[in-house]
Amino acid sequence: MNHLRTLFGQKVREIRLSKEISQEELAFLCGLHRTYISDIERGTRNISLDNIQKISSALKVPPQKLFDFSTFQK
């Protein structure tokens, strides 16, 4: 599993939960399937730039916030 994908997925999950949005609701807001969101959060999906933009828009955060891993322990 790719470390960057894992960190990215953890960040998406962290932001999604902080906004009290379910995976299903996020998927609907993005126009993506719920299992795709689940795969992203588990780090098993290699996500495209287009879908990063969709997710950041749905979460109402700038795309770069999805790559801020400073909140995670090393």
PEJOMO-V632602 format. One record per backbone hydrogen bond with DSSP energy under -0.5 kcal/mol. NH is the residue of the N-H (numbers start at 1). CO is the residue of the C=O. Records with the same first field share a line. If there is no record, write none. Layout:
BEGIN
NH->CO  CO
END
This chain:
BEGIN
6->2
7->3
8->4
9->5
10->6
11->7
12->8
13->9
14->10
15->11
16->12
17->13
18->14
19->15
20->17
21->16
26->22
27->23
28->24
29->25
30->26
31->27
32->27
36->33
37->33
38->34
39->35
40->36
41->37
42->38
43->39  40
44->39
45->39
47->45
52->48
53->49
54->50
55->51
56->52
57->53
58->54
59->55
60->56  57
61->56
65->62
66->62  63
67->64
68->65
69->67
72->69
END
